Every structure is written in C-alpha cells, then in structure tokens.
Amino acid sequence: MTVTYDQLKALTEAVEGLRAKLDERITVIEEWQKSQSKSAPLVSQDGVVPPEGKQAVDTINAEIAAKIAEYKELLAEQKEARLAEQRPSYYTGEYIGETQKQKAATTKAFIKYCRYKGDIVRLLPEERALIDPAYMDKSIMPEELKVMVSAVAEQGGFFAGTDFSSRFIEKLFLVSPMRALCDVATIGGEKLVLPSEGSADTTITWSDEQSSFSEGTNPNLGLIQVYARELKGMQKISNQNLEDSVWDIEGYVLRRLTRQFAKKEGEAFLTGDGVNRPEGVLTNTATNSFTSLEAGKITPDDIINVMHKGKSGYRATSTWLMANQTIGVLRLFKDSQNNPLWQMFGDNFKETLFGRPIVEMPDMVEPQAGTVTYTTGQAPILFGDFMQGYQIVDRVGLAFQVLKELFAIENQTAFLARMRVGGKVVLPEALTKLVIQ
C-alpha cells in the first residue's frame, strides 16, 4: 500500500477538528457548572467531568484515539515502503520476480545444504545455482543485485576490507623458577670452585686425669667445581617478512628466544645430566631420597616422611617443589570423614604445606593422564633448602646478535642468541626427593 500526503493531511485535520469539538463540549460543561454555583473544580482545572456530560466527552476522546492510531499505522507503512525500495531484489536463479514459488525453491535448496553439513557439491546443479554465487547466472541480474551477491571482484562484486588488530595473542609460557630459590653467582672464568667438607671429620676422645692426648683423624676437604655451560640458538626470518609485517616481528623473535632460554635453563636445573649442561637436582644421586609407601601413588604419610628425611636444621628454610597436577593430587587428600586435609586457614590463602611455601615447577613430572598415579622411579616432589643446596653460576648473560650479511644470498636475516650458565648440587643433605616405588 502506498501512503500519500493527502491521507496523512486528512487524518491530521480530522484529529484537530475532534479536539476543537472536545474543547467546545468542555466549555459548555463548565458554563453549566458555574450556573449551578457548585464549589467543585472545573474540568479544565483537573476537575471531574459531571455524569451529565461524561458520555459525550468519552465518545469524542475515543474518536481522537482511533484517528491517532490510524495516523501512526500509516506512518509505519510509509517507513516500511521506503525501506523496501532500498533493498535489493530477491534472486532465485531466474530473475523474473518475487513469487512465493521461487522463494520456496531457494529455501529448500538452502535447507538441503544445511542438512549436508555445508557440503555444497552434493546439491543438484539447479539447486546449487540458487544459493552458490559461483554458479549463479549474473548476466540476467541487475547491477545493484550483482554487487550484493558476488564477492569476486572480477565478476563485478565488492571488496570487503579487513581490520588488523594491534593485539597479538601469545600463549602462557611456564618456566621453572629455580633462579629465585637458589644461590646465583656471577663468575669471570669457566667455573666456580667452592671449598667443601668431605665425608671424614676430625675425632676427639674422652680421657682420665693423667692420660695423654691421642691423635685423631684429620678431616678431609674437597673442592666442588661448577662449570659454566653454553646454551645457544638461532632463528632465521625472511627479509620480506621483516619488511612487510605490520607488527614488530623482530622484537617478537627476540622475546621468544628469551622465553625459550629461561625455560631451557629452568628445566636443566631440575633434570640436567651434567653433560654439556647443568646438573639437575633430580638426577643427583647423593640427595636424600624417600620411597613412596604405595606403588604408583603419593600418600599423606609420604609427605611427612619427606619432611623428616633430612636434617631438621634445614626444615625451617625449606621449600616444596612440584608440578601443577601434583599440587592437585595433594589437595585431594581426605580424612576418614571425607574432609580435605589441606585446608585454608585465616582470611588470606597462602600456598604453604605444613608451614613451608610451595613453588610450582612445570618441568617436574605430572601424574599419568586422567589419574593420580605415577610411573615407578619418578620423583614428583622435592623438599629442601635450595639456597644452600644448589649453586647457579652465570658467566655470560643472554646476548643477541643480528646477522644480515651471512644469509643475504638467501634473502634472510639470522638472529643468534647465547648464554653461558651452569648449575650443580653442592650440599645434597639439604635436599630430599620423593621417589615412587
């Protein structure tokens, strides 16, 4: 339906006429109120319409409301008609109009496409031509419709630009923070030498009043040598990538290498074999060791035994080390009433176990997938004073070098990174590990 200006004008004039008629009726009612010498407020002063004139006033108000509703409906139709004029025509493969039959064919083709889970090649050619822009006959389509259907520039379609965000998604990178727990020394040579006590100590004896001195055994001393090992890496990037990237790819490469160096050294401080790399705490055979009471599992009794396996003098400064899922295993310990043994005390939750802090070490072993069991021989928990028990040495800090000429013939730039770092257990008696039987 096409809404004309004359229709809207006629409705407006009708509403104005009814309002004038209502005003006349109110004036008559108020004149009558005055002639009756009543003290009630007039209708125009928010007074109540007397019963004698109420029916006539309600009739006029109803007529005004009906005309206003009709006016609003015409405005809505006019707006919809204007929007319809701006929409592209509906295309069904043969551009001959918008019949209900054509709409149904397109709808059926699309439903079939959905049922085949997006496998459009399973549609018949005539069905595919209804919904696949690549198969539509665009020669019979008007230009404005062709633009809306085809996204291929060569076929007269439109180009949709993309926005590139400055935000870069980086994964969480977990590093075993051994440096924060151990003694770290910077050296100027290839190794750090630490004098240490040996296994034999001096001896003394009890004697009576006139006994002479007896010569005791001499204590043996030793030298612990902590060598600085070399850790290095190289990353090559094409020059075109460096030139065309919209974000700082060079800074990202250097940052990524830094993270890898931190992870690699943290892993070596725990599990290194000492050959061209630091010696790890877990691989040192001289540290205290307690074997779990149950095969493949950790029990609450194991935790107590690990705490008391070493000398008590180290306990007050010791720290628990374990992986994330192992911490979860300990949290699941329950008493005979099914209450958790590990509970939070006070208002602030602190990661402590029997008063000693817990530090998560992602490079330590986790329980087998989906279970709380471990493989025989694994050591999932460490406890000890690592500041006294483990020594880290730094000879050369992490250094970068950019090589632009060496790989120029390959049109690439290389980023070199290297550091010299070492680590070793220097006081085994200060450290204890739980070994799974």
C-alpha positions as CSV (number, residue, x, y, z in Angstrom):
1,M,0.0,0.0,0.0
2,T,1.3,3.5,-1.0
3,V,0.7,6.1,1.7
4,T,0.0,9.6,0.2
5,Y,0.5,13.0,1.7
6,D,-3.2,13.7,1.3
7,Q,-4.1,10.7,3.5
8,L,-1.8,11.9,6.3
9,K,-3.1,15.5,6.0
10,A,-6.8,14.4,6.2
11,L,-6.1,12.4,9.4
12,T,-4.3,15.4,10.9
13,E,-7.2,17.7,10.1
14,A,-9.7,15.2,11.5
15,V,-7.9,15.0,14.8
16,E,-7.7,18.8,15.1
17,G,-11.4,19.0,14.4
18,L,-12.3,16.5,17.1
19,R,-10.1,18.3,19.6
20,A,-11.9,21.6,18.8
21,K,-15.2,19.8,19.3
22,L,-14.0,18.5,22.6
23,D,-12.9,21.9,23.7
24,E,-16.4,23.3,22.9
25,R,-18.1,20.4,24.8
26,I,-15.8,21.2,27.9
27,T,-16.7,24.9,27.7
28,V,-20.5,24.0,27.7
29,I,-20.0,21.7,30.7
30,E,-18.1,24.4,32.7
31,E,-20.7,27.1,31.9
32,W,-23.3,24.7,33.3
33,Q,-21.1,24.1,36.4
34,K,-20.9,27.8,37.1
35,S,-24.7,28.2,36.7
36,Q,-25.2,25.6,39.4
37,S,-22.9,27.5,41.8
38,K,-21.0,24.4,42.8
39,S,-17.7,24.6,44.6
40,A,-16.1,21.6,42.7
41,P,-13.1,22.5,40.4
42,L,-13.8,23.0,36.8
43,V,-12.9,20.3,34.2
44,S,-10.1,22.4,32.7
45,Q,-8.7,22.7,36.3
46,D,-8.4,18.9,36.7
47,G,-11.9,18.6,37.9
48,V,-14.1,15.6,37.3
49,V,-16.5,15.6,34.4
50,P,-20.0,15.5,35.7
51,P,-22.2,12.5,34.8
52,E,-24.4,14.6,32.6
53,G,-21.6,15.3,30.0
54,K,-19.3,12.3,30.6
55,Q,-20.7,10.1,27.8
56,A,-20.3,12.8,25.1
57,V,-16.7,13.6,26.2
58,D,-15.7,9.9,26.2
59,T,-17.2,9.5,22.7
60,I,-15.1,12.3,21.3
61,N,-11.9,11.0,23.1
62,A,-12.4,7.6,21.6
63,E,-12.7,9.1,18.1
64,I,-9.5,11.1,18.7
65,A,-7.6,7.9,19.8
66,A,-8.8,6.0,16.8
67,K,-7.7,8.7,14.4
68,I,-4.2,8.9,16.0
69,A,-3.8,5.1,15.8
70,E,-4.7,5.2,12.1
71,Y,-2.2,8.0,11.6
72,K,0.6,6.0,13.3
73,E,-0.2,2.9,11.2
74,L,0.0,5.0,8.0
75,L,3.4,6.3,9.1
76,A,4.7,2.8,9.8
77,E,3.5,1.7,6.3
78,Q,5.2,4.6,4.7
79,K,8.5,3.8,6.5
80,E,8.4,0.2,5.5
81,A,7.7,1.1,1.9
82,R,10.7,3.4,1.8
83,L,12.9,0.6,3.3
84,A,11.6,-1.8,0.7
85,E,12.6,0.5,-2.1
86,Q,16.2,0.5,-0.8
87,R,16.5,-3.3,-0.6
88,P,17.9,-5.4,-3.5
89,S,15.5,-7.7,-5.3
90,Y,15.3,-11.3,-4.3
91,Y,17.3,-13.6,-6.7
92,T,16.2,-17.2,-7.3
93,G,18.3,-18.3,-10.3
94,E,16.0,-16.8,-12.9
95,Y,15.4,-13.1,-12.2
96,I,11.7,-12.9,-13.0
97,G,10.3,-11.5,-9.8
98,E,9.5,-12.5,-6.2
99,T,6.9,-15.2,-6.4
100,Q,6.2,-17.5,-3.5
101,K,7.2,-20.5,-5.6
102,Q,10.6,-19.1,-6.3
103,K,11.2,-18.3,-2.6
104,A,10.3,-21.8,-1.7
105,A,12.8,-23.3,-4.2
106,T,15.6,-21.3,-2.8
107,T,14.6,-22.1,0.8
108,K,14.5,-25.8,0.0
109,A,18.0,-25.7,-1.5
110,F,19.4,-23.9,1.5
111,I,17.8,-26.3,3.9
112,K,19.3,-29.2,1.9
113,Y,22.7,-27.5,2.0
114,C,22.5,-27.3,5.8
115,R,21.4,-31.0,6.1
116,Y,24.5,-32.0,4.2
117,K,26.6,-30.0,6.7
118,G,27.8,-27.5,4.2
119,D,28.8,-30.0,1.5
120,I,27.5,-27.9,-1.4
121,V,28.8,-30.4,-4.1
122,R,26.0,-32.8,-3.0
123,L,23.4,-30.4,-4.3
124,L,21.9,-30.7,-7.8
125,P,23.2,-28.1,-10.3
126,E,19.9,-26.3,-10.4
127,E,19.8,-26.2,-6.6
128,R,23.4,-25.0,-6.3
129,A,22.6,-22.2,-8.8
130,L,20.1,-20.8,-6.3
131,I,22.4,-20.3,-3.4
132,D,26.1,-20.6,-4.6
133,P,27.3,-17.2,-6.0
134,A,29.9,-19.1,-8.2
135,Y,27.1,-20.9,-10.0
136,M,24.6,-18.1,-10.4
137,D,23.8,-16.6,-13.8
138,K,24.8,-13.0,-13.1
139,S,24.2,-11.8,-16.7
140,I,20.5,-11.6,-16.1
141,M,20.7,-9.9,-12.8
142,P,20.5,-6.1,-12.3
143,E,23.7,-4.4,-11.4
144,E,22.7,-3.5,-7.8
145,L,21.8,-7.2,-7.1
146,K,25.1,-8.4,-8.7
147,V,27.1,-6.3,-6.3
148,M,25.2,-7.8,-3.3
149,V,25.6,-11.4,-4.4
150,S,29.1,-11.7,-5.7
151,A,32.2,-11.2,-3.6
152,V,34.6,-11.8,-6.5
153,A,36.0,-8.5,-7.9
154,E,36.4,-10.0,-11.4
155,Q,32.7,-10.8,-11.5
156,G,31.6,-7.3,-10.7
157,G,31.4,-8.0,-6.9
158,F,32.5,-6.0,-4.0
159,F,35.8,-6.0,-2.0
160,A,35.5,-6.4,1.8
161,G,38.4,-4.9,3.6
162,T,39.8,-6.4,6.8
163,D,40.8,-4.8,10.0
164,F,44.2,-5.8,11.5
165,S,44.3,-5.7,15.3
166,S,47.4,-4.4,17.1
167,R,46.8,-7.1,19.8
168,F,48.9,-10.2,19.4
169,I,47.7,-13.4,21.0
170,E,50.6,-15.1,22.9
171,K,50.3,-18.4,24.8
172,L,51.0,-18.6,28.5
173,F,54.7,-19.7,28.9
174,L,55.5,-21.6,32.1
175,V,59.1,-21.6,33.4
176,S,60.5,-23.5,36.4
177,P,61.7,-20.5,38.6
178,M,64.8,-22.2,40.1
179,R,66.8,-19.0,40.0
180,A,64.5,-17.4,42.6
181,L,65.3,-20.2,45.1
182,C,69.0,-21.0,44.6
183,D,72.2,-19.2,45.2
184,V,73.3,-17.4,42.0
185,A,76.9,-16.3,41.4
186,T,78.4,-14.3,38.5
187,I,81.9,-15.7,37.6
188,G,84.7,-14.4,35.4
189,G,86.1,-17.7,34.2
190,E,85.0,-21.1,33.1
191,K,84.0,-22.4,36.5
192,L,83.3,-21.6,40.1
193,V,85.3,-23.5,42.8
194,L,83.8,-24.0,46.2
195,P,85.8,-25.5,49.1
196,S,83.7,-28.0,51.0
197,E,83.8,-30.5,53.8
198,G,84.4,-34.2,52.9
199,S,82.8,-37.3,54.4
200,A,85.5,-37.7,57.1
201,D,85.6,-35.5,60.2
202,T,88.2,-35.0,63.0
203,T,87.9,-37.2,66.0
204,I,88.3,-36.5,69.8
205,T,88.3,-38.8,72.8
206,W,87.4,-38.8,76.4
207,S,90.3,-39.5,78.9
208,D,91.1,-39.6,82.6
209,E,93.2,-37.2,84.6
210,Q,96.7,-38.4,83.6
211,S,96.1,-39.7,80.1
212,S,98.0,-38.2,77.2
213,F,96.5,-36.8,74.0
214,S,95.6,-39.2,71.3
215,E,96.0,-38.1,67.7
216,G,92.7,-38.0,65.9
217,T,91.9,-38.4,62.2
218,N,92.2,-35.4,60.0
219,P,89.0,-34.2,58.3
220,N,89.1,-34.4,54.5
221,L,88.2,-31.4,52.4
222,G,87.1,-31.1,48.9
223,L,86.6,-28.7,46.0
224,I,83.3,-28.5,44.2
225,Q,83.5,-27.2,40.7
226,V,80.6,-25.7,38.9
227,Y,81.2,-25.2,35.2
228,A,79.5,-22.6,33.0
229,R,77.9,-24.4,30.1
230,E,76.9,-22.8,26.8
231,L,73.3,-22.5,25.7
232,K,72.6,-21.1,22.2
233,G,70.0,-20.8,19.5
234,M,69.5,-19.3,16.0
235,Q,66.3,-18.1,14.2
236,K,66.2,-17.1,10.5
237,I,63.5,-14.8,9.1
238,S,63.0,-13.8,5.5
239,N,63.7,-10.1,4.8
240,Q,60.3,-9.7,3.1
241,N,58.7,-10.9,6.3
242,L,60.7,-8.3,8.3
243,E,59.9,-5.6,5.8
244,D,56.1,-6.2,5.3
245,S,55.0,-7.3,8.7
246,V,52.6,-4.8,10.3
247,W,53.9,-5.5,13.8
248,D,57.3,-5.8,15.4
249,I,58.3,-9.3,14.3
250,E,62.0,-8.7,15.2
251,G,61.1,-7.8,18.7
252,Y,58.8,-10.9,18.9
253,V,61.6,-13.2,17.8
254,L,64.0,-11.8,20.4
255,R,61.3,-12.1,23.1
256,R,60.5,-15.7,22.0
257,L,64.2,-16.7,22.2
258,T,64.4,-15.1,25.7
259,R,61.5,-17.2,26.9
260,Q,63.0,-20.4,25.5
261,F,66.3,-19.7,27.2
262,A,64.5,-19.2,30.5
263,K,62.6,-22.5,30.1
264,K,65.6,-24.4,29.0
265,E,67.8,-23.5,31.9
266,G,65.0,-24.0,34.4
267,E,64.5,-27.5,33.1
268,A,68.2,-28.3,33.3
269,F,68.4,-27.1,36.9
270,L,65.9,-29.9,37.7
271,T,66.6,-32.7,35.3
272,G,70.0,-31.9,33.6
273,D,72.5,-34.8,33.4
274,G,75.6,-32.6,33.9
275,V,77.0,-33.4,30.4
276,N,77.4,-30.1,28.5
277,R,74.6,-28.7,30.7
278,P,73.9,-28.1,34.4
279,E,73.4,-30.9,36.8
280,G,69.8,-31.2,37.9
281,V,68.6,-31.7,41.4
282,L,66.5,-34.8,40.4
283,T,69.5,-36.5,38.8
284,N,71.9,-36.1,41.7
285,T,72.2,-39.4,43.5
286,A,73.6,-38.0,46.7
287,T,70.5,-36.1,47.8
288,N,68.2,-37.6,50.4
289,S,65.6,-39.9,49.0
290,F,62.4,-41.4,50.4
291,T,60.5,-44.2,48.5
292,S,56.7,-43.9,48.5
293,L,54.8,-46.3,50.8
294,E,52.3,-47.3,48.0
295,A,53.2,-48.3,44.5
296,G,52.5,-45.6,42.0
297,K,50.8,-43.2,44.5
298,I,51.6,-40.4,46.9
299,T,50.1,-40.7,50.4
300,P,49.8,-38.2,53.2
301,D,52.4,-40.3,55.1
302,D,54.8,-39.9,52.3
303,I,54.7,-36.1,52.7
304,I,55.5,-36.3,56.4
305,N,58.4,-38.7,55.8
306,V,59.9,-36.5,53.1
307,M,59.8,-33.5,55.6
308,H,61.7,-35.5,58.2
309,K,64.1,-37.4,56.0
310,G,66.7,-34.7,56.0
311,K,68.3,-32.9,58.9
312,S,65.9,-30.8,60.9
313,G,68.1,-27.7,60.7
314,Y,67.2,-27.2,57.0
315,R,63.4,-27.6,57.6
316,A,62.7,-24.0,58.6
317,T,64.1,-22.6,55.4
318,S,62.9,-25.4,53.0
319,T,60.5,-25.1,50.1
320,W,58.2,-27.7,48.4
321,L,58.7,-28.1,44.6
322,M,56.2,-29.9,42.5
323,A,54.2,-29.7,39.2
324,N,50.7,-28.2,39.0
325,Q,48.8,-31.5,38.8
326,T,50.8,-33.0,41.7
327,I,49.7,-30.0,43.8
328,G,46.2,-31.0,42.8
329,V,46.8,-34.6,44.0
330,L,47.8,-33.3,47.4
331,R,44.8,-31.1,47.6
332,L,42.6,-34.2,47.2
333,F,43.9,-35.9,50.4
334,K,40.9,-36.5,52.7
335,D,40.5,-37.9,56.2
336,S,38.1,-40.8,57.3
337,Q,35.2,-38.3,57.3
338,N,35.9,-37.3,53.7
339,N,37.1,-33.8,54.8
340,P,40.1,-32.4,52.9
341,L,43.4,-32.5,54.9
342,W,44.7,-29.4,53.1
343,Q,42.6,-26.5,54.3
344,M,42.9,-22.7,54.2
345,F,43.4,-21.0,57.5
346,G,42.7,-17.3,58.0
347,D,41.4,-14.7,55.6
348,N,44.3,-14.9,53.1
349,F,45.1,-18.1,51.2
350,K,48.8,-18.9,51.1
351,E,50.4,-21.6,49.1
352,T,52.0,-23.5,52.0
353,L,52.2,-27.1,53.1
354,F,53.0,-27.7,56.8
355,G,54.0,-24.1,57.0
356,R,56.5,-24.2,54.1
357,P,55.9,-22.5,50.8
358,I,55.0,-24.4,47.6
359,V,56.5,-23.4,44.3
360,E,55.1,-24.8,41.1
361,M,57.7,-26.4,38.8
362,P,56.2,-27.2,35.3
363,D,59.3,-29.2,34.4
364,M,58.7,-31.8,37.1
365,V,56.7,-35.0,36.4
366,E,52.9,-35.0,36.4
367,P,50.7,-38.0,37.2
368,Q,49.6,-40.2,34.4
369,A,46.8,-38.6,32.2
370,G,43.5,-38.8,33.9
371,T,44.8,-40.5,37.1
372,V,46.6,-39.7,40.4
373,T,49.2,-42.4,39.8
374,Y,52.9,-42.1,38.7
375,T,55.4,-44.3,37.0
376,T,57.8,-46.3,39.1
377,G,61.1,-44.4,39.6
378,Q,59.7,-40.9,39.1
379,A,60.3,-38.2,41.6
380,P,57.3,-35.8,41.7
381,I,58.1,-33.9,44.9
382,L,61.3,-32.1,46.1
383,F,61.7,-30.6,49.5
384,G,64.7,-28.7,50.8
385,D,66.8,-25.5,51.3
386,F,67.8,-24.8,47.7
387,M,69.7,-21.7,48.6
388,Q,72.2,-23.8,50.4
389,G,71.9,-27.0,48.4
390,Y,72.1,-25.8,44.8
391,Q,74.5,-23.4,43.1
392,I,73.9,-21.5,39.9
393,V,76.7,-19.7,38.0
394,D,76.4,-17.0,35.3
395,R,79.4,-16.5,33.0
396,V,77.8,-14.6,30.1
397,G,74.3,-13.3,30.3
398,L,71.8,-13.7,27.4
399,A,73.3,-11.9,24.4
400,F,71.8,-11.4,20.9
401,Q,73.5,-10.9,17.5
402,V,71.8,-10.0,14.3
403,L,73.4,-11.3,11.1
404,K,72.2,-9.6,7.9
405,E,75.1,-10.3,5.5
406,L,75.8,-14.0,6.2
407,F,72.5,-15.2,4.8
408,A,71.9,-12.3,2.4
409,I,72.1,-14.6,-0.6
410,E,69.2,-16.5,0.9
411,N,67.3,-13.2,1.4
412,Q,67.2,-13.9,5.2
413,T,68.3,-12.3,8.4
414,A,69.5,-14.5,11.3
415,F,69.1,-13.8,15.0
416,L,71.7,-15.5,17.2
417,A,71.3,-15.9,21.0
418,R,73.7,-17.4,23.5
419,M,74.4,-17.5,27.2
420,R,76.8,-19.4,29.5
421,V,75.3,-20.7,32.7
422,G,75.9,-23.6,35.0
423,G,74.4,-25.3,38.0
424,K,75.1,-28.1,40.4
425,V,74.0,-29.6,43.7
426,V,76.6,-28.5,46.3
427,L,75.0,-29.6,49.6
428,P,73.0,-32.8,49.0
429,E,72.0,-33.2,52.6
430,A,69.9,-30.1,52.4
431,L,67.6,-31.6,49.7
432,T,65.1,-34.5,49.7
433,K,63.1,-36.1,46.9
434,L,60.1,-38.4,47.0
435,V,60.6,-41.4,44.6
436,I,57.7,-43.5,43.5
437,Q,58.0,-47.2,44.1
